[in-house]
Each structure stands twice: as C-alpha cells, then as structure tokens.
Amino acid sequence: MADVKKIATRDSYGNALKALGAEHDNLVVLDADLAGATKTGTFLKAFPERHFDCGIAEANMINVAAGLSTMGLVPFAATFAMFAAGRAYEQVRNTIGYPHLNVKIGATHGGISVGEDGASHQCCEDFALMRTIPGMTVMCPSDDVEARKMVKAAYEMTGPVYIRFGRAATPVFHDEDFDFQIGKGEVIQDGTDVAIIANGIMVPEAIEAGKALAEAGISARVINMATIKPLDEELVLKAAAECGKIVTVEEHNILGGLGEAVCGVVSEKCPVPVKRIGVNDEFGHSGPAGALLKQFGLCAENIVNVTKAFVGK
C-alpha cells in the first residue's frame, strides 16, 4: 500500500466537522485545549463562534456538552482518548449516558500508535469502557472516507456516540461512494477458511494479511467492523457458520474490545474458535508508532503468522 494516499483519521474528523458545520447551524464543537492535535481547529477557523475551548478540564467539557445538548444543539466534544474515556468517564456515564443525551465524543490519539507520548497517553482501554455504558454507540473508522461518513452518521442519529480517531496517517482504501451505516460491518475480501475481523488502523493490515494468506493457500474473509457497539451480529454469525474460525484484530487491549464483543456473540449463538490479536493486557511505552505496532504484533506479518498457526495450514 506504499503508493496509496494516507490520511490520519483525526484530520478527517476536523474536515468532517467543518463540512457539517456549513450545513447545520446547531452543530457546536468543544475542545480541551487540544484543537491543533484533535484537528477541531479546522472547524474553529471556519466557525469561531461555535467552537468552545474548555481548557484542560475534560470532565467539565463533557458536562458543558451535556448542557448544550439539552438546548437543541448537537455538541461534538473532542480530546485525546485517554482523557475522553478515562479522565472523564464518570461524567460520560452519569451526565451523558444515564440521561441518554445527544452528545458526540470525538476521541483522538487512541491506541499504541500514539507513539512517543508513551503509556500514559496510549489508551487501549476506551472501547471496553465505552461499551459498558448503556445506549452508547462505539465506533472506530478505518480510513479517511469512512471517518468522514461516520461523523456525518453520528450527527444524524440521536443519542450518545463515542468515536475513536487515530494520530498516524493511514491508507485510504474506500471510494467516496462507500455507504457507511452505523451497526453494519463490511466484507472487504471473501473467504471460507477463516474470517479476520478488524477495525480502525488494523483494517489495512488485515487486508494485506488476507492477500498474503491467499498466496499461501488460505482463503481468508476480511471484515471491517467499524461499529463495535452495536455489533453487526448477523455478519459475525454468518462468518462463524461459513468459515468455522475467527481472528479478531484491534489496536486495543484484547480484554473488553472488539475481540470480546465477537466472542460474546459466537459463544452464545454459533460457537467457533476465536483468536484475538491486540494488546495482550499490558501497558505500552514510548517509541515510534510503526515500531511499536510491530512490536505489539499489530501488523500484517503477525496476523499472517497467527492465522496460519490457528488454521493449521
């Protein structure tokens, strides 16, 4: 994918907010002193009167967003995933989740690929935390096109939404006519020996792995599961029934994220073996994003090796 255009989904977030802001006067954006990093600064330049910097006070920002939503506005609150899901968890749960308010949380810099910022900022627990909040929609886009369409879909639905965006630039593989739907997965490559279900920046890696596995004689079905909650259970169960084995891949702790969501569905309705690839219940550390992803096995090469051993071919 060296020749493919690469864009960070946090840039997509800022661009989508600007585009939506031009169409909808009720869209407002809040940030916690990170507009340059979260890319909400793109919206700020276009609509300064609708952008609110709440300072380094993420819990307060969530409460402000909750209040604005009760006035008919649609707030998008942005900060790093570690602060949105971690520091402000109580406010997200009690002030947004419990009353089921129409607040959208844009969490950037999720996962190991935050890189040099180190373990304190490499949030690999956010899917787990947000999935446990009743009524919370949890999503993670795989590229620029999906990210922009996801933000639009979040605006158009009513209820709390958590979207994780990445720091690093990633390959754009969707066409502009891609039809994103909340709660629906996407089969990118068909196969019958094993299903590889991934999300976020792991999807391009899963695609590369699927191609390599095909060359090795293993037919892999590659699925992009951008919505973690609500999960596309129909697509998961179809993959389980037709492929017999599932590998999940996520830039998140193997506990509580996409892998466990998939396991929960198949264990109850179509038991098949599942192998989870992710961060193995450990903290990250400082280092270049690319090197860290490889070190933690979040790369096409490791997906291929794990899948070969799992399938037994």
Residue, then its C-alpha position, 0 to 999 in steps of 0.5 A: m500500500a506504499d503508493v496509496k494516499k494516507i490520511a490520519t483519521r483525526d484530520s478527517y474528523g476536523n474536515a468532517l466537522k467543518a463540512l457539517g458545520a456549513e450545513h447545520d447551524n446547531l452543530v457546536v464543537l468543544d475542545a480541551d485545549l487540544a484543537g491543533a492535535t484533535k484537528t477541531g481547529t479546522f472547524l474553529k477557523a471556519f466557525p469561531e463562534r461555535h467552537f468552545d475551548c474548555g481548557i484542560a478540564e475534560a470532565n467539565m467539557i463533557n458536562v458543558a456538552a451535556g448542557l448544550s445538548t439539552m438546548g437543541l444543539v448537537p455538541f461534538a466534544a473532542t480530546f485525546a482518548m485517554f482523557a475522553a474515556g478515562r479522565a472523564y468517564e464518570q461524567v460520560r456515564n452519569t451526565i451523558g449516558y444515564p440521561h441518554l443525551n445527544v452528545k458526540i465524543g470525538a476521541t483522538h490519539g487512541g491506541i499504541s500508535v500514539g507513539e512517543d507520548g508513551a503509556s500514559h497517553q496510549c489508551c487501549e482501554d476506551f472501547a471496553l469502557m465505552r461499551t459498558i455504558p448503556g445506549m452508547t454507540v462505539m465506533c472506530p473508522s478505518d480510513d479517511v472516507e469512512a471517518r468522514k461518513m461516520v461523523k456525518a452518521a453520528y450527527e444524524m442519529t440521536g443519542p450518545v456516540y463515542i468515536r475513536f480517531g487515530r494520530a498516524a496517517t493511514p491508507v485510504f482504501h474506500d471510494e467516496d461512494f462507500d455507504f457507511q451505516i452505523g451497526k453494519g460491518e463490511v466484507i472487504q475480501d471473501g473467504t471460507d477458511v477463516a474470517i479476520i475481523a478488524n477495525g480502525i488502523m488494523v483494517p489495512e493490515a488485515i487486508e494485506a494479511g488476507k492477500a498474503l494468506a491467499e498466496a499461501g493457500i488460505s482463503a481468508r474473509v476480511i471484515n471491517m467492523a467499524t461499529i463495535k457497539p452495536l455489533d453487526e451480529e448477523l455478519v459475525l454469525k454468518a462468518a462463524a457458520e461459513c468459515g468455522k474460525i475467527v481472528t479478531v484484530e484491534e489496536h486495543n487491549i484484547l480484554g473488553g474490545l472488539g475481540e470480546a464483543v465477537c466472542g460474546v456473540v459466537s459463544e452464545k449463538c454459533p460457537v467457533p474458535v476465536k483468536r484475538i490479536g491486540v494488546n495482550d493486557e499490558f501497558g505500552h511505552s514510548g517509541p515510534a508508532g510503526a515500531l511499536l505496532k510491530q512490536f505489539g504484533l499489530c501488523a500484517e506479518n503477525i496476523v499472517n503468522v497467527t492465522k496460519a498457526f490457528v488454521g493449521k495450514 
